[in-house]
Amino acid sequence: MKKRTLLALIALVLIANSYAQKKEIENLEIDIKKSELKWSGEYAFYFGGHNGTISFKEGYFIKSNNVITGGEFIIDMNSIMCDDIEDNEANESLVNHLKNEDFFNVKEFKTAKLVITSVDYHNDTQMKVNANLTIKGITLPVNFQAEVNYEKQQMTSKFKIDRQRWGIDYNSKLRDGAISDGIGFEVILSL
């Protein structure tokens, strides 16, 4: 009788503990209107380049034990815009070129995705984010530094990727080397 009572008590404690742990994990949806994704690309052999924005389609952080431990963010590649060319025709030409097959191939790959796989905290607000980034159907690991502002309910980061790793090649008579392999991103994810 004592063994049964003890086993029942242990089972009850394990079930309650398991339920309590599950309650501590939640998804926090981002506000796509407040969140920003800015991009920049530079020329390889002289100063200058282009910059613009891309919109988030949806996304969420995974919060576990009161800290961010993961997340998934979908990027609408068709929303790519150029901010630095004022001439409408030239601006439209660049945007269409970025959407073509030799860059992002938006017709075939309408979205890109970033999945946070783990977070290494340096302190309460600064961290190294480890993630998988999918562009043009190619998923590769990336990591970058990020900072959380709890008062503003946002995470910010700046990082670069090597476009060649995702098959983002530029077919040009001037060579693909006319533009830098680095694509810069400045990200604000807001709740």
Contact map, one row per residue, 1 for C-alpha under 8 A:
11111000000000000000000000000000000000000000000000000000000000000000000000000000000000000000000000000000000000000000000000000000000000000000000000000000000000000000000000000000000000000000000
11111100000000000000000000000000000000000000000000000000000000000000000000000000000000000000000000000000000000000000000000000000000000000000000000000000000000000000000000000000000000000000000
11111110000000000000000000000000000000000000000000000000000000000000000000000000000000000000000000000000000000000000000000000000000000000000000000000000000000000000000000000000000000000000000
11111111000000000000000000000000000000000000000000000000000000000000000000000000000000000000000000000000000000000000000000000000000000000000000000000000000000000000000000000000000000000000000
11111111100000000000000000000000000000000000000000000000000000000000000000000000000000000000000000000000000000000000000000000000000000000000000000000000000000000000000000000000000000000000000
01111111110000000000000000000000000000000000000000000000000000000000000000000000000000000000000000000000000000000000000000000000000000000000000000000000000000000000000000000000000000000000000
00111111111000000000000000000000000000000000000000000000000000000000000000000000000000000000000000000000000000000000000000000000000000000000000000000000000000000000000000000000000000000000000
00011111111100000000000000000000000000000000000000000000000000000000000000000000000000000000000000000000000000000000000000000000000000000000000000000000000000000000000000000000000000000000000
00001111111110000000000000000000000000000000000000000000000000000000000000000000000000000000000000000000000000000000000000000000000000000000000000000000000000000000000000000000000000000000000
00000111111111000000000000000000000000000000000000000000000000000000000000000000000000000000000000000000000000000000000000000000000000000000000000000000000000000000000000000000000000000000000
00000011111111100000000000000000000000000000000000000000000000000000000000000000000000000000000000000000000000000000000000000000000000000000000000000000000000000000000000000000000000000000000
00000001111111110000000000000000000000000000000000000000000000000000000000000000000000000000000000000000000000000000000000000000000000000000000000000000000000000000000000000000000000000000000
00000000111111111000000000000000000000000000000000000000000000000000000000000000000000000000000000000000000000000000000000000000000000000000000000000000000000000000000000000000000000000000000
00000000011111111100000000000000000000000000000000000000000000000000000000000000000000000000000000000000000000000000000000000000000000000000000000000000000000000000000000000000000000000000000
00000000001111111110000000000000000000000000000000000000000000000000000000000000000000000000000000000000000000000000000000000000000000000000000000000000000000000000000000000000000000000000000
00000000000111111111000000000000000000000000000000000000000000000000000000000000000000000000000000000000000000000000000000000000000000000000000000000000000000000000000000000000000000000000000
00000000000011111111100000000000000000000000000000000000000000000000000000000000000000000000000000000000000000000000000000000000000000000000000000000000000000000000000000000000000000000000000
00000000000001111111110000000000000000000000000000000000000000000000000000000000000000000000000000000000000000000000000000000000000000000000000000000000000000000000000000000000000000000000000
00000000000000111111111000000000000000000000000000000000000000000000000000000000000000000000000000000000000000000000000000000000000000000000000000000000000000000000000000000000000000000000000
00000000000000011111111100000000000000000000000000000000000000000000000000000000000000000000000000000000000000000000000000000000000000000000000000000000000000000000000000000000000000000000000
00000000000000001111111110000000000000000000000000000000000000000000000000000000000000000000000000000000000000000000000000000000000000000000000000000000000000000000000000000000000000000000000
00000000000000000111111110000000000000000000000000000000000000000000000000000000000000000000000000000000000000000000000000000000000000000000000000000000000000000000000000000000000000000000000
00000000000000000011111111000000000000000000000000000000000000000000000000000000000000000000000000000000000000000000000000000000000000000000000000000000000000000000000000000000000000000000000
00000000000000000001111111000000000000000000000000000000000000111100000000000000000000000000000000000000000000000000000000000000000000000000000000000000000000000000000000000000000000000000000
00000000000000000000111111100000000000000000000000000000000001111000000000000000000000000000000000000000000000000000000000000000000000000000000000000000000000000000000000000000000000000000000
00000000000000000000001111110000000000000000000000000000000001110000000000000000000000000000000000000000000000000000000000000000000000000000000000000000000000000000000000000000000000000000000
00000000000000000000000011111000000000000000000000000000000111100000001000000000000000000000000000000000000000000000000000000000000000000000000000000000000000000000000000000000000000000000000
00000000000000000000000001111100000000000000000000000000000111100000000000000000000000000000000000000000000000000000000000000000000000000000000000000000000000000000000000000000000000000000001
00000000000000000000000000111110000000000000000000000000011110000000000000000000000000000000000000000000000000000000000000000000000000000000000000000000000000000000000000000000000000000000001
00000000000000000000000000011111001000000000000000000000011110000000000000000000000000000000000000000000000000000000000000000000000000000000000000000000000000000000000000000000000000000000111
00000000000000000000000000001111111000000000000000000000000000000000000000000000000000000000000000000000000000000000000000000000000000000000000000000000000000000000000000000000000000000000111
00000000000000000000000000000111111100000000000000000011111000000000000000000000000000000000000000000000000000000000000000000000000000000000000000000000000000000000000000000000000000000000010
00000000000000000000000000000011111100000000000000000000000000000000000000000000000000000000000000000000000000000000000000000000000000000000000000000000000000000000000000000000000000000000000
00000000000000000000000000000011111100000000000000000000000000000000000000000000000000000000000000000000000000000000000000000000000000000000000000000000000000000000000000000000000000000000111
00000000000000000000000000000111111110000000000000000001000000000000000000000000000000000000000000000000000000000000000000000000000000000000000000000000000000000000000000000000000000000011111
00000000000000000000000000000001111111000000000000001111000000000000000000000000000000000000000000000000000000000000000000000000000000000000000000000000000000000000000000000000000000000111100
00000000000000000000000000000000001111100000000000001111000000000000000000000000000000000000000000000000000000000000000000000000000000000000000000000000000000000000000000000000000000001111000
00000000000000000000000000000000000111110000000000111100000000000000000000000000000000000000000000000000000000000000000000000000000000000000000000000000000000000000000000000000000000001110000
00000000000000000000000000000000000011111000000000111100000000000000000000000000000000000000000000000000000000000000000000000000000000000000000000000000000000000000000000000000000000111100000
00000000000000000000000000000000000001111100000011110000000000000000000000000000000000000000000000000000000000000000000000000000000000000000000000000000000000000000000000000000000000111000000
00000000000000000000000000000000000000111110000011100000000000000000000000000000000000000000000000000000000000000000000000000000000000000000000000000000000000000000000000000000001101110000000
00000000000000000000000000000000000000011111001111000000000000000000000000000000000000000000000000000000000000000000000000000000000000000000000000000000000000000000000000000000001101100000000
00000000000000000000000000000000000000001111111110000000000000000000000000000000000000000000000000000000000000000000000000000000000000000000000000000000000000000000000000000000011100000000000
00000000000000000000000000000000000000000111111000000000000000000000000000000000000000000000000000000000000000000000000000000000000000000000000000000000000000000000000000000000111110000000000
00000000000000000000000000000000000000000011111000000000000000000000000000000000000000000000000000000000000000000000000000000000000000000000000000000000000000000000000000000000011000000000000
00000000000000000000000000000000000000000011111100000000000000000000000000000000000000000000000000000000000000000000000000000000000000000000000000000000000000000000000000000000000000000000000
00000000000000000000000000000000000000000111111110000000000000000000000000000000000000000000000000000000000000000000000000000000000000000000000000000000000000000000000000000000000000000000000
00000000000000000000000000000000000000000110011111000000000000000000000000000000000000000000000000000000000000000000000000000000000000000000000000000000000000000000000000000000000000000000000
00000000000000000000000000000000000000011110001111100000000000000000000000000000000000000000000000000000000000000000000000000000000000000000000000000000000000000000000000000000000000000000000
00000000000000000000000000000000000000011100000111110000000000000000000000000000011110000000000000000000000000000000000000000000000000000000000000000000000000000000000000000000000000000000000
00000000000000000000000000000000000001111000000011111000000000000000000000000000011100000000000000000000000000000000000000000000000000000000000000000000000000000000000000000000000000000000000
00000000000000000000000000000000000001110000000001111100000000000000000000000001111100000000000000000000000000000000000000000000000000000000000000000000000000000000000000000000000000000000000
00000000000000000000000000000000000111100000000000111110000000000000000000000011111000000000000000000000000000000000000000000000000000000000000000000000000000000000000000000000000000000000000
00000000000000000000000000000000000111100000000000011111000000000000000000111011100000000000000000000000000000000000000000000000000000000000000000000000000000000000000000000000000000000000000
00000000000000000000000000000001000110000000000000001111100000000000000000111011000000000000000000000000000000000000000000000000000000000000000000000000000000000000000000000000000000000000000
00000000000000000000000000000001001110000000000000000111111000000000000011110000000000000000000000000000000000000000000000000000000000000000000000000000000000000000000000000000000000000000000
00000000000000000000000000000001000000000000000000000011111000000000000011110000000000000000000000000000000000000000000000000000000000000000000000000000000000000000000000000000000000000000000
00000000000000000000000000001101000000000000000000000001111100000000000011100000000000000000000000000000000000000000000000000000000000000000000000000000000000000000000000000000000000000000000
00000000000000000000000000001101000000000000000000000001111110000000001111000000000000000000000000000000000000000000000000000000000000000000000000000000000000000000000000000000000000000000000
00000000000000000000000000111100000000000000000000000000011111000000001110000000000000000000000000000000000000000000000000000000000000000000000000000000000000000000000000000000000000000000000
00000000000000000000000000111100000000000000000000000000001111100001111100000000000000000000000000000000000000000000000000000000000000000000000000000000000000000000000000000000000000000000000
00000000000000000000000011110000000000000000000000000000000111110001111000000000000000000000000000000000000000000000000000000000000000000000000000000000000000000000000000000000000000000000000
00000000000000000000000111110000000000000000000000000000000011111111110000000000000000000000000000000000000000000000000000000000000000000000000000000000000000000000000000000000000000000000000
00000000000000000000000111000000000000000000000000000000000001111111100000000000000000000000000000000000000000000000000000000000000000000000000000000000000000000000000000000000000000000000000
00000000000000000000000110000000000000000000000000000000000000111110000000000000000000000000000000000000000000000000000000000000000000000000000000000000000000000000000000000000000000000000000
00000000000000000000000100000000000000000000000000000000000000111111000000000000000000000000000000000000000000000000000000000000000000000000000000000000000000000000000000000000000000000000000
00000000000000000000000000000000000000000000000000000000000000111111100000000000000000000000000000000000000000000000000000000000000000000000000000000000000000000000000000000000000000000000000
00000000000000000000000000000000000000000000000000000000000011110111110000000000000000000000000000000000000000000000001000000000000000000000000000000000000000000000000000000000000000000000000
00000000000000000000000000000000000000000000000000000000000011110011111000000000000000000000000000000000000000000001111000000000000000000000000000000000000000000000000000000000000000000000000
00000000000000000000000000000000000000000000000000000000000011100001111100000000000000000000000000000000000000000011111000000000000000000000000000000000000000000000000000000000000000000000000
00000000000000000000000000100000000000000000000000000000001111000000111110000000000000000000000000000000000000000011100000000000000000000000000000000000000000000000000000000000000000000000000
00000000000000000000000000000000000000000000000000000000001110000000011111000000000000000000000000000000000000001111000000000000000000000000000000000000000000000000000000000000000000000000000
00000000000000000000000000000000000000000000000000000001111100000000001111100000000000000000000000000000000000001110000000000000000000000000000000000000000000000000000000000000000000000000000
00000000000000000000000000000000000000000000000000000001111000000000000111110000000000000000000000000000000000111100000000000000000000000000000000000000000000000000000000000000000000000000000
00000000000000000000000000000000000000000000000000000111110000000000000011111000000000000000000000000000000000111000000000000000000000000000000000000000000000000000000000000000000000000000000
00000000000000000000000000000000000000000000000000000111100000000000000001111111000000000000000000000000000001110000000000000000000000000000000000000000000000000000000000000000000000000000000
00000000000000000000000000000000000000000000000000000110000000000000000000111111000000000000000000100001010011110000000000000000000000000000000000000000000000000000000000000000000000000000000
00000000000000000000000000000000000000000000000000000000000000000000000000011111000000000000000000100000010001100000000000000000000000000000000000000000000000000000000000000000000000000000000
00000000000000000000000000000000000000000000000000001110000000000000000000011111100000000000000000000000000000000000000000000000000000000000000000000000000000000000000000000000000000000000000
00000000000000000000000000000000000000000000000000011110000000000000000000011111110000000000001000100000000000000000000000000000000000000000000000000000000000000000000000000000000000000000000
00000000000000000000000000000000000000000000000000011100000000000000000000000011111000000000001000000000000000000000000000000000000000000000000000000000000000000000000000000000000000000000000
00000000000000000000000000000000000000000000000001111000000000000000000000000001111110000010011000000000000000000000000000000000000000000000000000000000000000000000000000000000000000000000000
00000000000000000000000000000000000000000000000001111000000000000000000000000000111111000000000000000000000000000000000000000000000000000000000000000000000000000000000000000000000000000000000
00000000000000000000000000000000000000000000000001110000000000000000000000000000011111000000000000000000000000000000000000000000000000000000000000000000000000000000000000000000000000000000000
00000000000000000000000000000000000000000000000001000000000000000000000000000000011111110110000000000000000000000000000000000000000000000000000000000000000000000000000000000000000000000000000
00000000000000000000000000000000000000000000000000000000000000000000000000000000001111110110000000000000000000000000000000000000000000000000000000000000000000000000000000000000000000000000000
00000000000000000000000000000000000000000000000000000000000000000000000000000000000011111110000000000000000000000000000000000000000000000000000000000000000000000000000000000000000000000000000
00000000000000000000000000000000000000000000000000000000000000000000000000000000000011111111000000000000000000000000000000000000000000000000000000000000000000000000000000000000000000000000000
00000000000000000000000000000000000000000000000000000000000000000000000000000000000000111111100000000000000000000000000000000000000000000000000000000000000000000000000000000000000000000000000
00000000000000000000000000000000000000000000000000000000000000000000000000000000000011111111110000000000000000000000000000000000000000000000000000000000000000000000000000000000000000000000000
00000000000000000000000000000000000000000000000000000000000000000000000000000000010011111111111000000000000000000000000000000000000000000000000000000000000000000000000000000000000000000000000
00000000000000000000000000000000000000000000000000000000000000000000000000000000000000011111111100000000000000000000000000000000000000000000000000000000000000000000000000000000000000000000000
00000000000000000000000000000000000000000000000000000000000000000000000000000000000000001111111110000000000000000000000000000000000000000000000000000000000000000000000000000000000000000000000
00000000000000000000000000000000000000000000000000000000000000000000000000000000010000000111111111000000000000000000000000000000000000000000000000000000000000000000000000000000000000000000000
00000000000000000000000000000000000000000000000000000000000000000000000000000001110000000011111111100000000000000000000000000000000000000000000000000000000000000000000000000000000000000000000
00000000000000000000000000000000000000000000000000000000000000000000000000000000000000000001111111110000000000000000000000000000000000000000000000000000000000000000000000000000000000000000000
00000000000000000000000000000000000000000000000000000000000000000000000000000000000000000000111111110010000000000000000000000000000000000000000000000000000000000000000000000000000000000000000
00000000000000000000000000000000000000000000000000000000000000000000000000000000000000000000011111110111100000000000000000000000000000000000000000000000000000000000000000000000000000000000000
00000000000000000000000000000000000000000000000000000000000000000000000000001101000000000000001111111011111000000000000000000000000000000000000000000000000000000000000000000000000000000000000
00000000000000000000000000000000000000000000000000000000000000000000000000000000000000000000000111111111111000000000000000000000000000000000000000000000000000000000000000000000000000000000000
00000000000000000000000000000000000000000000000000000000000000000000000000000000000000000000000000111111110000000000000000000000000000000000000000000000000000000000000000000000000000000000000
00000000000000000000000000000000000000000000000000000000000000000000000000000000000000000000000001011111100000000000000000000000000000000000000000000000000000000000000111100000000000000000000
00000000000000000000000000000000000000000000000000000000000000000000000000000000000000000000000011111111100000000000000000000000000000000000000000000000000000000000001111000000000000000000000
00000000000000000000000000000000000000000000000000000000000000000000000000001000000000000000000001111111110010000000000000000000000000110000000000000000000000000000000100000000000000000000000
00000000000000000000000000000000000000000000000000000000000000000000000000000000000000000000000001111111111110000000000000000000000000010000000000000000000000000000000000000000000000000000000
00000000000000000000000000000000000000000000000000000000000000000000000000001100000000000000000000111001111111100000000000000000000000000000000000000000000000000000000000000000000000000000000
00000000000000000000000000000000000000000000000000000000000000000000000000000000000000000000000000110000111111000000000000000000000000000000000000000000000000000000000000000000000000000000000
00000000000000000000000000000000000000000000000000000000000000000000000000000000000000000000000000000000111111000000000000000000000000010000000000000000000000000000000000000000000000000000000
00000000000000000000000000000000000000000000000000000000000000000000000000001000000000000000000000000001111111110000000000000000000000111000000000000000000000000000000000000000000000000000000
00000000000000000000000000000000000000000000000000000000000000000000000000011100000000000000000000000000011111110000000000000000000000000000000000000000000000000000000000000000000000000000000
00000000000000000000000000000000000000000000000000000000000000000000000001111100000000000000000000000000010011111000000000000000000000100000000000000000000000000000000000000000000000000000000
00000000000000000000000000000000000000000000000000000000000000000000000001111000000000000000000000000000000011111100000000000000000011111000000000000000000000000000000000000000000000000000000
00000000000000000000000000000000000000000000000000000000000000000000000111100000000000000000000000000000000000111110000000000000000011100000000000000000000000000000000000000000000000000000000
00000000000000000000000000000000000000000000000000000000000000000000000111000000000000000000000000000000000000011111000000000000001111000000000000000000000000000000000000000000000000000000000
00000000000000000000000000000000000000000000000000000000000000000000011110000000000000000000000000000000000000001111100000000000001110000000000000000000000000000000000000000000000000000000000
00000000000000000000000000000000000000000000000000000000000000000000111100000000000000000000000000000000000000000111111000000000111100000000000000000000000000000000000000000000000000000000000
00000000000000000000000000000000000000000000000000000000000000000000111000000000000000000000000000000000000000000011111000000000111100000000000000000000000000000000000000000000000000000000000
00000000000000000000000000000000000000000000000000000000000000000000110000000000000000000000000000000000000000000001111100000000111000000000000000000000000000000000000000000000000000000000000
00000000000000000000000000000000000000000000000000000000000000000001110000000000000000000000000000000000000000000001111110000011110000000000000000000000000000000000000000000000000000000000000
00000000000000000000000000000000000000000000000000000000000000000000000000000000000000000000000000000000000000000000011111000011110000000000000000000000000000000000000000000000000000000000000
00000000000000000000000000000000000000000000000000000000000000000000000000000000000000000000000000000000000000000000001111111111000000000000000000000000000000000000000000000000000000000000000
00000000000000000000000000000000000000000000000000000000000000000000000000000000000000000000000000000000000000000000000111111111000000000000000000000000000000000000000000000000000000000000000
00000000000000000000000000000000000000000000000000000000000000000000000000000000000000000000000000000000000000000000000011111110000000000000000000000000000000000000000000000000000000000000000
00000000000000000000000000000000000000000000000000000000000000000000000000000000000000000000000000000000000000000000000011111100000000000000000000000000000000000000000000000000000000000000000
00000000000000000000000000000000000000000000000000000000000000000000000000000000000000000000000000000000000000000000000011111110000000000000000000111000000000000000000000000000000000000000000
00000000000000000000000000000000000000000000000000000000000000000000000000000000000000000000000000000000000000000000000011111111000000000000000011110000000000000000000000000000000000000000000
00000000000000000000000000000000000000000000000000000000000000000000000000000000000000000000000000000000000000000000001111101111100000000000000011100000000000000000000000000000000000000000000
00000000000000000000000000000000000000000000000000000000000000000000000000000000000000000000000000000000000000000000001111000111110000000000001111000000000000000000000000000000000000000000000
00000000000000000000000000000000000000000000000000000000000000000000000000000000000000000000000000000000000000000001111100000011111000000000001111000000000000000000000000000000000000000000000
00000000000000000000000000000000000000000000000000000000000000000000000000000000000000000000000000000000000000000001111100000001111100000000111100000000000000000000000000000000000000000000000
00000000000000000000000000000000000000000000000000000000000000000000000000000000000000000000000000000000000000000111110000000000111110000000111000000000000000000000000000000000000000000000000
00000000000000000000000000000000000000000000000000000000000000000000000000000000000000000000000000000000000000000111100000000000011111000011110000000000000000000000000000000000000000000000000
00000000000000000000000000000000000000000000000000000000000000000000000000000000000000000000000000000000000000011110000000000000001111100111110000000000000000000000000000000000000000000000000
00000000000000000000000000000000000000000000000000000000000000000000000000000000000000000000000000000000000000011100000000000000000111111111000000000000000000000000000000000000000000000000000
00000000000000000000000000000000000000000000000000000000000000000000000000000000000000000000000000000001000010111000000000000000000011111110000000000000000000000000010000000000000000000000000
00000000000000000000000000000000000000000000000000000000000000000000000000000000000000000000000000000001100110010000000000000000000001111100000000000000000000000000011000000000000000000000000
00000000000000000000000000000000000000000000000000000000000000000000000000000000000000000000000000000000000010010000000000000000000001111110000000000000000000000000000000000000000000000000000
00000000000000000000000000000000000000000000000000000000000000000000000000000000000000000000000000000000000000000000000000000000000011111111000000000000000000000000010000000000000000000000000
00000000000000000000000000000000000000000000000000000000000000000000000000000000000000000000000000000000000000000000000000000000000111101111100000000000000000000000010000000000000000000000000
00000000000000000000000000000000000000000000000000000000000000000000000000000000000000000000000000000000000000000000000000000000000111000111110000000000000000000000010000000000000000000000000
00000000000000000000000000000000000000000000000000000000000000000000000000000000000000000000000000000000000000000000000000000000011110000011111000000000000000000000000000000000000000000000000
00000000000000000000000000000000000000000000000000000000000000000000000000000000000000000000000000000000000000000000000000000000011110000001111100000000000000001000000000000000000000000000000
00000000000000000000000000000000000000000000000000000000000000000000000000000000000000000000000000000000000000000000000000000001111000000000111110000000000000000000000000000000000000000000000
00000000000000000000000000000000000000000000000000000000000000000000000000000000000000000000000000000000000000000000000000000001110000000000011111000000000011100000000000000000000000000000000
00000000000000000000000000000000000000000000000000000000000000000000000000000000000000000000000000000000000000000000000000000111100000000000001111100000000011100000000000000000000000000000000
00000000000000000000000000000000000000000000000000000000000000000000000000000000000000000000000000000000000000000000000000000111100000000000000111110000001111000000000000000000000000000000000
00000000000000000000000000000000000000000000000000000000000000000000000000000000000000000000000000000000000000000000000000001110000000000000000011111000001110000000000000000000000000000000000
00000000000000000000000000000000000000000000000000000000000000000000000000000000000000000000000000000000000000000000000000001100000000000000000001111100111100000000000000000000000000000000000
00000000000000000000000000000000000000000000000000000000000000000000000000000000000000000000000000000000000000000000000000001000000000000000000000111111111000000000000000000000000000000000000
00000000000000000000000000000000000000000000000000000000000000000000000000000000000000000000000000000000000000000000000000000000000000000000000000011111110000000000000000000000000000000000000
00000000000000000000000000000000000000000000000000000000000000000000000000000000000000000000000000000000000000000000000000000000000000000000000000001111100000000000000000000000000000000000000
00000000000000000000000000000000000000000000000000000000000000000000000000000000000000000000000000000000000000000000000000000000000000000000000000001111110000000000000000000000000000000000010
00000000000000000000000000000000000000000000000000000000000000000000000000000000000000000000000000000000000000000000000000000000000000000000000000011111111000000000000000000000000000000000011
00000000000000000000000000000000000000000000000000000000000000000000000000000000000000000000000000000000000000000000000000000000000000000000000000011101111100000000000000000000000000000001111
00000000000000000000000000000000000000000000000000000000000000000000000000000000000000000000000000000000000000000000000000000000000000000000000001111000111110000000000000000000000000000011110
00000000000000000000000000000000000000000000000000000000000000000000000000000000000000000000000000000000000000000000000000000000000000000000000001110000011111000000000000000000000000000111100
00000000000000000000000000000000000000000000000000000000000000000000000000000000000000000000000000000000000000000000000000000000000000000000000111100000001111100000000000000000000000001111000
00000000000000000000000000000000000000000000000000000000000000000000000000000000000000000000000000000000000000000000000000000000000000000000000111000000000111110000000000000000000000011110000
00000000000000000000000000000000000000000000000000000000000000000000000000000000000000000000000000000000000000000000000000000000000000000000000110000000000011111000000000000000000000011100000
00000000000000000000000000000000000000000000000000000000000000000000000000000000000000000000000000000000000000000000000000000000000000000000000000000000000001111100000000000000000001111000000
00000000000000000000000000000000000000000000000000000000000000000000000000000000000000000000000000000000000000000000000000000000000000000000010000000000000000111110000000000000000011110000000
00000000000000000000000000000000000000000000000000000000000000000000000000000000000000000000000000000000000000000000000000000000000000000000000000000000000000011111110000000000000011100000000
00000000000000000000000000000000000000000000000000000000000000000000000000000000000000000000000000000000000000000000000000000000000000000000000000000000000000001111111110000000000011100000000
00000000000000000000000000000000000000000000000000000000000000000000000000000000000000000000000000000000000000000000000000000000000000000000000000000000000000000111111110000000000010000000000
00000000000000000000000000000000000000000000000000000000000000000000000000000000000000000000000000000000000000000000000000000000000000000000000000000000000000000111111100000000000000000000000
00000000000000000000000000000000000000000000000000000000000000000000000000000000000000000000000000000000000000000000000000000000000000110111000000000000000000000111111100000000000000000000000
00000000000000000000000000000000000000000000000000000000000000000000000000000000000000000000000000000010000000000000000000000000000000010000000000000000000000000011111110000000000000000000000
00000000000000000000000000000000000000000000000000000000000000000000000000000000000000000000000000000111000000000000000000000000000000000000000000000000000000000011111111000000000000000000000
00000000000000000000000000000000000000000000000000000000000000000000000000000000000000000000000000000110000000000000000000000000000000000000000000000000000000000011001111100001000000000000000
00000000000000000000000000000000000000000000000000000000000000000000000000000000000000000000000000000110000000000000000000000000000000000000000000000000000000000000000111110011000000000000000
00000000000000000000000000000000000000000000000000000000000000000000000000000000000000000000000000000100000000000000000000000000000000000000000000000000000000000000000011111011000000000000000
00000000000000000000000000000000000000000000000000000000000000000000000000000000000000000000000000000000000000000000000000000000000000000000000000000000000000000000000001111111000000000000000
00000000000000000000000000000000000000000000000000000000000000000000000000000000000000000000000000000000000000000000000000000000000000000000000000000000000000000000000000111110000000000000000
00000000000000000000000000000000000000000000000000000000000000000000000000000000000000000000000000000000000000000000000000000000000000000000000000000000000000000000000000011111110000000000000
00000000000000000000000000000000000000000000000000000000000000000000000000000000000000000000000000000000000000000000000000000000000000000000000000000000000000000000000001111111110000000000000
00000000000000000000000000000000000000000000000000000000000000000000000000000000000000000000000000000000000000000000000000000000000000000000000000000000000000000000000011110111111000000000000
00000000000000000000000000000000000000000001000000000000000000000000000000000000000000000000000000000000000000000000000000000000000000000000000000000000000000000000000000000111111110000000000
00000000000000000000000000000000000000000011100000000000000000000000000000000000000000000000000000000000000000000000000000000000000000000000000000000000000000000000000000000111111100000000000
00000000000000000000000000000000000000001111100000000000000000000000000000000000000000000000000000000000000000000000000000000000000000000000000000000000000000000000000000000001111110000000000
00000000000000000000000000000000000000001111000000000000000000000000000000000000000000000000000000000000000000000000000000000000000000000000000000000000000000000000000000000000111111100000000
00000000000000000000000000000000000000000001000000000000000000000000000000000000000000000000000000000000000000000000000000000000000000000000000000000000000000001111000000000000101111100000000
00000000000000000000000000000000000000001100000000000000000000000000000000000000000000000000000000000000000000000000000000000000000000000000000000000000000000011110000000000000000111110000000
00000000000000000000000000000000000000111100000000000000000000000000000000000000000000000000000000000000000000000000000000000000000000000000000000000000000000011110000000000000000111111000000
00000000000000000000000000000000000000111000000000000000000000000000000000000000000000000000000000000000000000000000000000000000000000000000000000000000000001111000000000000000000001111100000
00000000000000000000000000000000000011110000000000000000000000000000000000000000000000000000000000000000000000000000000000000000000000000000000000000000000011110000000000000000000000111110000
00000000000000000000000000000000000111100000000000000000000000000000000000000000000000000000000000000000000000000000000000000000000000000000000000000000000111100000000000000000000000011111000
00000000000000000000000000000000001111000000000000000000000000000000000000000000000000000000000000000000000000000000000000000000000000000000000000000000001111000000000000000000000000001111100
00000000000000000000000000000000001110000000000000000000000000000000000000000000000000000000000000000000000000000000000000000000000000000000000000000000011110000000000000000000000000000111110
00000000000000000000000000000110011100000000000000000000000000000000000000000000000000000000000000000000000000000000000000000000000000000000000000000000011100000000000000000000000000000011111
00000000000000000000000000000111011000000000000000000000000000000000000000000000000000000000000000000000000000000000000000000000000000000000000000000001111000000000000000000000000000000001111
00000000000000000000000000011110011000000000000000000000000000000000000000000000000000000000000000000000000000000000000000000000000000000000000000000000110000000000000000000000000000000000111
